[in-house]
């Protein structure tokens, strides 16, 4: 117990010190929301990764999908690395940074408002962001609380309140820079922690080959492959179609999440994007791939009463804590800090995104007289409000973590992904198509929550994203076009900026090479 408490004290102390030391970067709105657009590749890449992977993935998704799909659940982690990180950075990174800087937009709703010349679109996007980030935040608390109960026997409500309070403190102090510097430290903990945990769990089950052999003895209990031998060690697992839905939602969904895309707004330059792409992809491969791979051995614990509900059904959220409960105290301490790191980094990103959207895209649009100082005060006040609301919902959450995240990601990515992507690349995207996508994303999510015509929130989320990618181009071709001069100006400025940056980058590289040659000659 002493070791676990020591780890927590060190972790919380470092977190608060970072918050205090980054206060100078949060003296105005631009600094508080985007860190002055000066974040380098390591900070941005780790910030992207730690905002991506929280207790939702490590506890909720890894446990549930590992139990359902076995080792093939690792495909979700691979998808997160390739689609959710590599392709997201390659396709969205540079265009998002350059275009949002040209439009002087600080949030995703702000981008929609300025790209499509629509104040009402901006307001609608801000409302959607605020409404659906709350359930996602609640899922972060839920996953973390189970590990704390396992390690410390701390009541769920106490865990939620303490975590929320500490996150609130360091985000209010340092804003964006406090979150990304903390994310960097937390990311390092996650990389080492997940590796140590996988090795320890496999060792407890006789090593990798023995654990795999034992897992192969379980037959599929899913309707589509009932009785299949070795289903949980097969390449695509017992249910490939539903596994594909998991991969799509958890990988492609990041392209439309405001707290993820916002990282590209703040990155420093072209070079930082190239380096960040590699760092972010490797981070995701280790953390996400490792989490789902670990969850793939969940069936080995199916005889443990700790993972059963009172009615005898599987309590998916209890699987990972049960797998970890037999580890040495020092490893449990590492795991707690690992999941705490993942959860608090995600939480900080969510509350900062929500408070900045509501302040800049709702309140400041209604009250045009708000100056920079008043906007900053309002954002900090709303941080507290948002955290309080998310805590209230977290104290009475739906049954499974995956349900919370599925509804949240489905609505946000279903509404924003397609219009944001097409808005960056396609000049013919219309205002009406964005409205249609917003209505589709929110409509499918809310109607499915009410009537459950799609059994899995995960598959419903994947469907909303796919629908948006079809709706936007179809509606754009059928509705009135935007002002062509305005659109051409946006894209011309983007092309000019990219050309200039490439020239500067080449000149910088040539200058570095010349300096290297000069130093060698001197030597």
C-alpha angles and dihedrals in degrees: 000000000000091000092051093048091047091054091051094048091051091046095050092044093053090047094054092043089055090049091053095044094051096051092104089066092057101059095111138026095263091051095043095049103033107011089244090296090279103118114132128222098270095049093044095044094048090043090053093048098045091047088051099050121048138143085295089071100032097044108017108032098030091051098043100040094036089056093046101042106021119207091348087073084081086079087073089058092047089049090050090054099043103033102021096044116013098040093036091057094042096047103031106023106080097030093050094049096046098040096045090048091051092047090043090230120157101183138034093253088050089054092052091049095051099035092052098030092238127131090185092056089052092052093047093049091050092052092049091049093050096044098049101037089067096068090046090053090050091055089056091057093046095056094047095049093061092058092047091051089051094049105032106012088235117163115255094238093053091050092050094049096047094047092048093048096050093046090050092053099055096040092051090049101047108011117198097353091051090054097048095044089049088045090056093053091042091048092057089051090050094051095052094036098054091048093051093047095051092050092048095048093048090048090053089055096051098272132298099297094045092047090049092048092051091047091052090062092068114094122215115267095187118110096237095056103017112172096010109155117231091006094146094056096042124113098254098018129224098307113031096170096056089041087058089056090055091050093049097047097043094041109033092033092075090067090071103037113109095214091053100042089046089071089068091055091061103043116117109232150325095289091052090055093053093049092041091055092060095042094048093049094050091046092052092047092056100039103035096031090047094048095051092041089054091048089053089077093056093113090067086072097046091111092057113105090212092075095053128094121224090266092053097256122130116272096212095189090059096056100083094043088051091050089052099042093086096054123108116273094252091055092047087052089053091048092051092051089044094055092037088054093049093046100045093046090053092044093050091051092049096050093045091050094047097045093047092049094050092046100043100030102036115018098033090048091054095041104043092179095070109120126205094270094051091048090052092050091047092051092052091048091049090051087065092045093050093049092049091051092048091049091052090053092043091058090063105028130163118270102270134034090225091060092056094049093042093056093043097046091042094056097041099042092036090055102037111026100074099041091045094049095044091042090058096047112020121066093196095063107125135210091241092056090055091052090048091052093048090052092046095048096047094036097054092045097049095042091050091049088054102039105020094217087153106051097207121058085205093060090042089055092049089050093052091053093048090047091053093053088058099037097055098056094039095050091042091058092050101044135068115287125242125251101293095208091054093048094045090052091055094050094041090053089049092052092046092050093049091049092051093047092050090051092049091046092052092047090049092050091048090048091052091049091049090050091050091052091047092051092049091051091050089050 
